[in-house]
């Protein structure tokens, strides 16, 4: 698993994210990336990862899902 680090200011607020080069190269195989490409590729990567994780999660029954939503 690749660890993402967060840079925090003196007040404890997150200000930046450090992405390991291993992850960066998986998401952006080419060297020159525009801000627009960065945004689109990060969104695609995150959505893909969420979909992969969702496939490993057991489905809830209708009753369980409604109960969860009520909480």
C-alpha positions in Angstrom: 0.0 0.0 0.0 1.3 3.5 -0.9 1.2 6.0 1.9 0.0 9.6 1.2 1.3 12.2 3.6 -0.4 15.4 4.6 1.5 18.7 5.4 -0.1 20.5 8.4 0.4 24.1 9.4 1.0 25.4 13.0 -2.7 25.5 13.7 -3.1 21.8 12.7 -4.9 22.5 9.4 -4.0 20.3 6.4 -2.3 22.5 3.7 -0.8 20.1 1.2 -0.6 16.4 0.2 2.6 14.6 -0.6 2.0 11.9 -3.2 4.7 9.2 -3.4 6.4 9.1 -6.8 5.3 5.4 -7.2 1.7 6.5 -7.2 2.3 9.6 -9.2 3.9 7.5 -12.1 1.0 5.1 -12.0 -1.6 7.9 -12.4 0.5 10.0 -14.7 2.7 7.8 -16.9 3.9 10.8 -19.0 6.3 13.4 -17.6 4.5 16.6 -18.7 1.1 17.0 -17.0 -1.2 20.1 -17.2 -3.4 21.2 -14.3 -6.5 20.1 -16.2 -5.0 16.6 -16.8 -3.9 16.4 -13.2 -7.5 17.1 -12.0 -9.1 14.6 -14.5 -6.6 11.8 -13.9 -6.8 12.1 -10.1 -10.6 12.0 -10.3 -10.5 9.0 -12.6 -8.0 7.2 -10.4 -10.1 7.9 -7.2 -13.3 6.8 -8.8 -11.7 3.6 -10.2 -10.3 2.8 -6.7 -13.6 3.4 -5.1 -15.3 1.1 -7.6 -12.7 -1.6 -6.9 -13.3 -1.3 -3.2 -17.1 -1.3 -3.6 -16.8 -4.7 -5.4 -15.2 -6.2 -2.4 -17.9 -4.8 0.0 -20.8 -7.1 0.7 -24.2 -5.7 -0.4 -26.7 -4.7 2.2 -30.2 -6.0 2.2 -33.0 -3.4 1.7 -33.7 -3.4 5.4 -30.0 -3.0 6.4 -29.6 -0.2 3.8 -32.6 1.8 5.2 -31.4 1.2 8.7 -27.9 2.6 7.8 -29.4 5.6 6.1 -31.5 6.4 9.2 -28.4 6.6 11.4 
